[in-house]
Amino acid sequence: MIKKILKIIFFMMAFFMIIGMSAYMTLILIIESEDIIILPNFVGKDVVFALEKITDLGLDIKVKGFEYSSDIPKNHVIFQKPNAGEEIKKGRDVHIFISKGPNQIPVPDLTGQSIDQVRLILEEHGMTEGNIATTYVEDIESDIIISQYPLPGTLITKGRPVDLLISHAKRPVIIKMPELTGHSIDDAFVILDSYYLKFHEIKTVYLPDYPSRLIIEQTPKSGYGVSIQKAICLTVNRIEKEKKKFTSGIGFFRYRIPNGFLKRHILVRLSIYGIVIHLFDDFMKPGEEIWYLVPYGAEGSIFVYQDEVLVASYDY
């Protein structure tokens, strides 16, 4: 009896195994019987063409999104998955991204506005400041935009610079540079003031055959045309230091801000042993005074700048 039962069980197991193998082989045959397609390259192709071609191949198209592209025109495919050349069976999905074209925006009209306003507008629109040129226009205020490139309304990509032409209200008056060499630094102050010119830098040298505080060299040279904005540099013979009488110590430096109504930017520089030290750099009211302790006995000079113009110098 037991042998009979075992025999029945064996035949049932064999039967089910045969059925399973048959189902597996049938499935394999069905899968292998599906058409295999080598996917073409749709990148750079018009989306309508890609849609028709993919449909003709018995595939389904899935648009996954849109992106800006400076290389591929609008409404053209910029990405596909699976990639071109890969095998795919009929009825499967092909995913694509479509180009929105370059990320372009119209250039705003900047003419007639101040340069400070224009910088804010360019930043808001994702644009940058390009080349800046200036010209003199009698009936327009300074720092006003006269012209721009690209022109207003032109479509450009974000981040592209915009070139600007800015106005200057008055043409600078050109003055013949006076002769300052051979004069004392104090006389040079008076001469330049009569021409409405200002010092911007003073260098010192020591020449024993020349008097102290005498101007040895000037830039620009005498006779050259200069404007009031021109940086004027003078080289002055400093006071000789007597080594035998050399004493070190601390002295006081004092400077009073001239009378007026507005605060002024004051910069005080100490030049000592070839090193320049900023003693003071701040805005001060008219009538206020600056007091500083400075080393006495060293070969140095103090230069005082008012609104970035040199107005006084002291040797000690």
Backbone torsions as a table, in degrees:
resi	resn	phi	psi	omega
1	MET	NA	-42.4	-179.0
2	ILE	-65.2	-39.6	179.8
3	LYS	-63.2	-35.8	-179.9
4	LYS	-65.3	-42.6	-179.9
5	ILE	-64.4	-43.6	179.7
6	LEU	-63.2	-37.5	179.3
7	LYS	-64.9	-40.4	179.3
8	ILE	-64.1	-44.2	179.8
9	ILE	-62.0	-41.2	-179.7
10	PHE	-61.7	-45.1	-179.5
11	PHE	-65.4	-36.9	178.7
12	MET	-65.4	-41.9	179.0
13	MET	-64.7	-40.9	178.5
14	ALA	-64.1	-38.8	179.7
15	PHE	-61.9	-47.6	-178.7
16	PHE	-66.5	-34.7	177.7
17	MET	-65.2	-39.8	178.5
18	ILE	-64.7	-41.9	178.3
19	ILE	-62.4	-43.4	-179.9
20	GLY	-63.2	-44.7	178.8
21	MET	-64.0	-37.6	178.7
22	SER	-64.3	-43.5	179.3
23	ALA	-63.7	-40.9	-179.5
24	TYR	-64.2	-45.8	-179.3
25	MET	-65.5	-35.7	177.6
26	THR	-63.6	-43.1	179.3
27	LEU	-63.7	-41.8	178.2
28	ILE	-61.3	-43.8	-179.6
29	LEU	-64.3	-37.4	179.5
30	ILE	-66.3	-45.2	-179.1
31	ILE	-63.3	-45.7	-177.4
32	GLU	-70.0	-19.8	179.4
33	SER	-79.4	-14.4	176.9
34	GLU	-64.8	148.4	-179.5
35	ASP	-73.0	134.2	175.5
36	ILE	-100.0	132.0	-176.8
37	ILE	-119.8	134.7	170.5
38	ILE	-87.5	115.1	-171.7
39	LEU	-69.8	126.5	176.9
40	PRO	-71.3	171.1	177.3
41	ASN	-91.0	117.1	179.3
42	PHE	-103.9	-4.8	-178.8
43	VAL	-65.3	129.1	-178.5
44	GLY	88.8	-7.2	-179.7
45	LYS	-89.3	152.8	176.3
46	ASP	-60.8	141.6	-174.4
47	VAL	-65.2	-32.3	178.2
48	VAL	-67.0	-42.2	176.9
49	PHE	-61.8	-44.9	-179.9
50	ALA	-62.1	-40.0	179.6
51	LEU	-63.3	-46.6	179.9
52	GLU	-63.9	-43.6	-176.9
53	LYS	-66.1	-44.4	-179.2
54	ILE	-65.0	-38.3	178.0
55	THR	-66.0	-41.8	179.0
56	ASP	-62.1	-30.0	-179.8
57	LEU	-80.6	-0.8	179.8
58	GLY	79.2	24.3	179.6
59	LEU	-110.3	162.0	176.8
60	ASP	-104.0	136.8	-179.8
61	ILE	-101.1	136.0	178.6
62	LYS	-126.2	115.1	177.9
63	VAL	-84.2	114.2	-175.1
64	LYS	-90.2	-16.2	179.5
65	GLY	164.4	179.6	-179.6
66	PHE	-126.5	141.0	179.7
67	GLU	-140.2	151.3	174.3
68	TYR	-73.5	145.1	177.4
69	SER	-149.6	129.0	177.5
70	SER	-85.6	-12.0	-176.8
71	ASP	-101.6	-31.7	-175.7
72	ILE	-111.4	130.6	-176.5
73	PRO	-62.0	165.2	178.7
74	LYS	-62.5	144.3	178.9
75	ASN	64.1	30.5	172.6
76	HIS	-120.8	154.8	-176.6
77	VAL	-74.3	129.9	177.5
78	ILE	-110.4	-12.0	179.7
79	PHE	-159.8	142.8	176.5
80	GLN	-138.0	152.3	177.4
81	LYS	-146.2	121.5	2.5
82	PRO	-63.2	162.3	-179.1
83	ASN	-74.9	163.1	177.5
84	ALA	-60.7	137.0	179.3
85	GLY	94.1	-12.1	178.7
86	GLU	-82.3	154.5	178.8
87	GLU	-84.8	142.3	179.2
88	ILE	-149.2	144.0	-179.5
89	LYS	-90.3	153.7	178.4
90	LYS	-58.2	145.7	179.1
91	GLY	86.6	-8.5	179.1
92	ARG	-81.4	166.9	-177.9
93	ASP	-91.4	142.6	171.0
94	VAL	-117.0	118.3	-177.9
95	HIS	-93.7	133.4	179.4
96	ILE	-134.5	153.3	169.3
97	PHE	-112.0	140.8	-176.2
98	ILE	-110.2	139.2	-178.9
99	SER	-74.9	137.9	171.8
100	LYS	-94.9	5.3	-177.4
101	GLY	81.5	-178.4	179.0
102	PRO	-61.7	147.3	178.4
103	ASN	-79.4	79.2	-173.3
104	GLN	-104.0	146.7	177.5
105	ILE	-137.4	152.3	179.8
106	PRO	-75.1	141.9	177.7
107	VAL	-74.6	127.2	178.5
108	PRO	-72.3	159.5	177.1
109	ASP	-79.3	114.1	-176.1
110	LEU	-102.9	-9.5	-175.6
111	THR	-65.0	144.0	178.6
112	GLY	84.8	-1.6	-179.4
113	GLN	-109.0	157.1	-179.1
114	SER	-73.0	157.6	-178.4
115	ILE	-63.1	-34.3	178.6
116	ASP	-65.9	-41.8	177.7
117	GLN	-65.2	-40.1	-177.4
118	VAL	-64.6	-38.8	179.1
119	ARG	-61.5	-38.1	177.8
120	LEU	-68.0	-41.1	-179.8
121	ILE	-64.0	-44.7	179.8
122	LEU	-61.5	-40.9	179.7
123	GLU	-64.9	-40.4	179.9
124	GLU	-64.8	-32.2	-177.6
125	HIS	-92.5	4.7	179.4
126	GLY	72.8	25.6	178.5
127	MET	-110.4	167.4	-179.5
128	THR	-123.4	160.5	178.4
129	GLU	-79.8	126.4	-179.2
130	GLY	-95.0	-140.3	179.2
131	ASN	-70.4	140.2	179.5
132	ILE	-114.1	126.6	175.2
133	ALA	-125.5	152.3	-178.9
134	THR	-125.1	153.1	175.0
135	THR	-146.8	159.5	-176.8
136	TYR	-97.5	124.0	-179.5
137	VAL	-130.2	121.9	-172.9
138	GLU	-68.7	-37.7	-172.3
139	ASP	-99.6	15.5	177.5
140	ILE	-127.0	141.2	178.9
141	GLU	-64.9	164.1	177.6
142	SER	-70.3	153.6	174.3
143	ASP	63.8	32.8	175.3
144	ILE	-107.9	139.2	-179.6
145	ILE	-73.8	121.2	178.9
146	ILE	-94.6	-39.7	-177.9
147	SER	-149.6	162.8	-178.8
148	GLN	-147.6	157.1	173.3
149	TYR	-146.6	128.1	2.4
150	PRO	-64.9	158.6	-178.4
151	LEU	-69.0	158.6	178.6
152	PRO	-56.5	139.0	179.2
153	GLY	90.1	-13.5	178.7
154	THR	-68.1	136.0	178.7
155	LEU	-83.1	124.4	177.7
156	ILE	-134.7	159.9	177.5
157	THR	-78.0	152.1	179.1
158	LYS	-61.2	141.6	179.8
159	GLY	92.6	-11.1	-179.2
160	ARG	-72.6	139.2	-179.9
161	PRO	-75.5	152.1	176.2
162	VAL	-117.3	121.4	179.6
163	ASP	-80.8	142.8	-173.9
164	LEU	-129.6	143.2	171.5
165	LEU	-111.9	120.9	-172.4
166	ILE	-113.8	147.8	-177.0
167	SER	-88.9	149.0	163.8
168	HIS	-116.5	130.2	-173.8
169	ALA	-68.8	-38.2	-175.3
170	LYS	-128.8	138.9	175.0
171	ARG	-74.1	132.5	-177.5
172	PRO	-65.0	143.2	177.8
173	VAL	-82.2	124.0	180.0
174	ILE	-90.4	127.6	-176.9
175	ILE	-117.9	144.0	175.8
176	LYS	-73.7	123.3	-177.0
177	MET	-63.1	124.8	-179.6
178	PRO	-74.5	163.1	176.4
179	GLU	-82.3	120.0	-178.5
180	LEU	-114.5	-22.8	179.6
181	THR	-63.4	137.7	-177.1
182	GLY	93.7	-12.0	176.8
183	HIS	-96.3	159.1	174.0
184	SER	-76.2	161.1	179.9
185	ILE	-62.8	-32.7	179.5
186	ASP	-68.5	-42.0	177.3
187	ASP	-65.5	-34.6	-179.8
188	ALA	-63.7	-37.2	176.2
189	PHE	-58.3	-45.8	-178.0
190	VAL	-66.2	-43.1	-178.6
191	ILE	-63.7	-48.5	-178.8
192	LEU	-65.0	-35.9	179.2
193	ASP	-64.0	-35.0	178.5
194	SER	-68.4	-23.6	176.8
195	TYR	-97.6	5.3	-178.0
196	TYR	61.4	34.1	176.7
197	LEU	-109.2	158.0	-177.3
198	LYS	-133.7	151.5	171.9
199	PHE	-69.1	147.4	171.4
200	HIS	-123.1	-23.9	-179.2
201	GLU	-157.9	141.9	175.6
202	ILE	-130.0	129.5	174.2
203	LYS	-110.4	152.5	-179.4
204	THR	-122.1	145.3	173.2
205	VAL	-135.0	169.4	174.0
206	TYR	-125.2	112.7	176.8
207	LEU	-119.5	109.4	-173.4
208	PRO	-63.3	-22.6	-177.8
209	ASP	-85.6	-0.9	-178.7
210	TYR	-118.3	149.8	177.3
211	PRO	-63.4	153.8	177.4
212	SER	-71.5	153.4	179.5
213	ARG	64.7	18.0	177.2
214	LEU	-91.1	138.9	179.2
215	ILE	-79.0	121.0	-177.3
216	ILE	-93.1	-35.9	-175.6
217	GLU	-150.0	152.7	179.2
218	GLN	-138.7	150.0	174.8
219	THR	-137.9	121.5	3.1
220	PRO	-70.9	164.1	178.4
221	LYS	-70.4	160.5	177.0
222	SER	-60.4	135.9	178.2
223	GLY	96.5	-15.7	178.4
224	TYR	-75.8	148.9	177.3
225	GLY	-78.2	130.7	179.8
226	VAL	-135.6	156.0	172.7
227	SER	-110.4	172.1	-177.1
228	ILE	-68.3	-16.8	177.8
229	GLN	-86.7	-6.6	-175.5
230	LYS	-67.8	134.6	177.8
231	ALA	-76.3	120.7	-178.4
232	ILE	-108.9	127.7	-178.4
233	CYS	-119.3	133.7	179.4
234	LEU	-123.1	143.6	173.5
235	THR	-109.3	121.6	-171.5
236	VAL	-117.4	141.0	175.8
237	ASN	-78.8	121.4	-175.7
238	ARG	-84.5	169.8	-178.9
239	ILE	-72.9	137.6	178.3
240	GLU	-70.9	138.1	176.2
241	LYS	-99.3	123.4	179.7
242	GLU	-81.4	111.7	-175.1
243	LYS	-62.9	-35.2	-177.3
244	LYS	-68.8	-29.3	-177.5
245	LYS	-101.5	15.1	-176.2
246	PHE	-66.4	126.5	174.6
247	THR	-133.9	142.5	178.4
248	SER	-106.3	156.9	179.9
249	GLY	171.3	-162.4	-178.1
250	ILE	-123.2	133.2	176.5
251	GLY	-123.4	174.4	-178.8
252	PHE	-105.3	138.7	170.0
253	PHE	-114.4	133.1	-177.4
254	ARG	-133.3	134.9	176.3
255	TYR	-142.7	132.1	-179.8
256	ARG	-106.5	132.1	179.1
257	ILE	-71.1	130.5	-178.7
258	PRO	-59.6	155.3	179.0
259	ASN	-65.4	154.4	-179.7
260	GLY	168.4	-158.3	-176.6
261	PHE	-121.1	-23.8	-174.1
262	LEU	-112.2	153.3	172.6
263	LYS	-65.7	152.1	-179.4
264	ARG	-129.8	144.4	178.1
265	HIS	-80.3	116.5	-177.3
266	ILE	-110.9	129.7	176.9
267	LEU	-126.7	125.3	179.1
268	VAL	-117.6	122.3	-178.9
269	ARG	-115.0	136.8	175.0
270	LEU	-108.2	121.6	176.6
271	SER	-106.6	115.3	-175.5
272	ILE	-144.8	126.8	179.6
273	TYR	54.8	36.0	178.5
274	GLY	80.3	3.9	-179.9
275	ILE	-110.7	136.4	178.6
276	VAL	-104.4	125.4	-179.1
277	ILE	-119.9	132.7	175.7
278	HIS	-84.5	107.7	178.9
279	LEU	-78.1	-36.4	-175.1
280	PHE	-150.3	138.7	179.1
281	ASP	-153.8	94.1	-176.3
282	ASP	-167.9	172.3	176.1
283	PHE	-91.1	139.8	-179.1
284	MET	-135.9	153.0	179.0
285	LYS	-82.4	153.2	175.6
286	PRO	-57.2	138.0	178.9
287	GLY	90.9	-15.1	177.8
288	GLU	-73.3	157.8	-177.4
289	GLU	-122.8	151.0	176.2
290	ILE	-111.3	128.7	176.4
291	TRP	-122.9	131.8	179.1
292	TYR	-143.2	144.1	170.7
293	LEU	-86.3	128.3	-179.6
294	VAL	-127.3	151.9	179.0
295	PRO	-67.1	132.5	-180.0
296	TYR	-101.3	137.3	177.2
297	GLY	102.1	-9.9	177.1
298	ALA	-90.8	153.2	177.8
299	GLU	-80.9	103.9	-177.5
300	GLY	-155.2	174.9	179.6
301	SER	-143.3	151.8	175.0
302	ILE	-116.9	131.4	179.5
303	PHE	-119.0	133.5	-179.3
304	VAL	-113.2	123.3	178.8
305	TYR	-111.2	135.6	177.3
306	GLN	-121.0	116.3	-175.1
307	ASP	52.9	45.8	175.6
308	GLU	68.7	16.0	176.6
309	VAL	-119.4	130.2	179.5
310	LEU	-68.9	123.3	-177.3
311	VAL	-117.9	-13.2	-179.3
312	ALA	-161.8	151.5	175.4
313	SER	-143.4	148.3	-178.1
314	TYR	-138.9	129.4	172.6
315	ASP	-98.2	147.5	178.3
316	TYR	-152.2	NA	NA
